[in-house]
């Protein structure tokens, strides 16, 4: 298990949107990094921000906070934060927090 | 055929040999009866010959083999004992003759329809009891002689011998198969409990009505049964099977042992009016060790504890199953401490001819030890039974409660965000040794992670700040405490507020205790497959 390791990869799509591929674990040690990346992505693109979270083994409330902050920045422009293929872990934590209807899951 | 009444010694010998021919013994019962009837018919120059056997109710004779009157068997003719020609032969215990058959002296219409004029019958007797009747008939009126009667009785004795051997073999085999199918092949594996059992029939191969059962009612509750149907042999084993199934069904519906036994009693009284059984049924909570049980005329459990004498859990017993006494039945409580072993048994274990039951119980108490149930069972069987032949069946069921290992872990980490990964790795490793489901693991990782994050954020920056994590499991409840040195800081900002919400949502109980030396968060959560119930 890649315990404690957190990685972000960026890939830009042709429609102007982009995808952040997250792997590993996000806690207070790494949430700031996630928050920074999401915020700069929000500014750098015009379209939706897609987050591939299939490789996330752990997230806590600080990770959720980063995701929700990005969602709030996008919302006024009619853009969305899209969680692509969330892992069971991510899915459960999002459901328990009542965020399943707020964050777009695909 | 003129030779029928032949007087010669040669002829007589021939007849005897015909009926006692050893070759008959090698045939199956059906073939043997067929062959015997054929020979009898020939020797006595009769037109018909038939064998009727007493059915298991011992109230009716059933046509089993026939020559010249095969309809009897095909139509399943039944003659009540004492009635009709065959019925009278059976109760008279000796050969009878009927010179002129008519509708007043025979019951079976087939005899009249066939045109049978005269009949002679002999009882089939083995070990003093009547198994059935053999009779021959003629289509022309005939006066049978004493010698004819002797010959028929000889045939009857030969048939009785074969039938008796066949029936007891058959019953033995059937009982053994039944018993094997009814006693649990393998006792279940339940965390925190160990089981062992013994069953010994009263006579080798001749099994009976003792039974035991272990039922998984829920992840924490286990139903334990031991019972003893009065009587032996196939009949007792069949009744035992019915009682066992009924008890299982009632056990699923109610976790109240007194109610389960009351329902079994009602069923037994209504549908098995001639049967009686003693039984003990109880529900054991593997997490607390509480055994709640009711007893229907059954001997009490024996509890063997570490560093102490085994004791009988003597409580007033309610009436046996099948007595139909509607008085309310009672539950009793027996606490099984960790590392103690409880023994349930049938009276065959403690009853000896020429000895009191109290002495048998004293011997059992002396032999009962805590520890591995299998070792305990072996010791008890060896001490109480030795090599003695039993007069009665004997069943023994042992259950031992033991602490579940590993119980938990303790971890002290620097109050730095990078320590969180270390904590998670330890939590994952530990939960793998428990019954935790995938969701349990996710929830506990998040809840513990939030508690640790709070502690770390608070103590962060303090010189050599530490966070301690203690985790343990009792039964199916996980308890995790996270402590730091410093005062608890009220959750600040939205994310930390969410942290508390998460902890409360993901666990069953969260306690925060603030002390001058630091703050401790303790969380409890039930884990395992059915925790959502």
Interface residues (C-beta under 8 A of the other chain):
Chain A: X1 X3 X4 X25 X27 X28 X29 X58 X59 X60 X61 X62 X64 X65 X88 X89 X92 X93 X96 X97
Chain B: X416 X417 X418 X420 X421 X422 X424 X425 X428 X438 X439 X442 X443 X445 X446 X449 X450 X453 X456 X457 X494 X495 X496 X498 X499 X501 X502 X505 X506
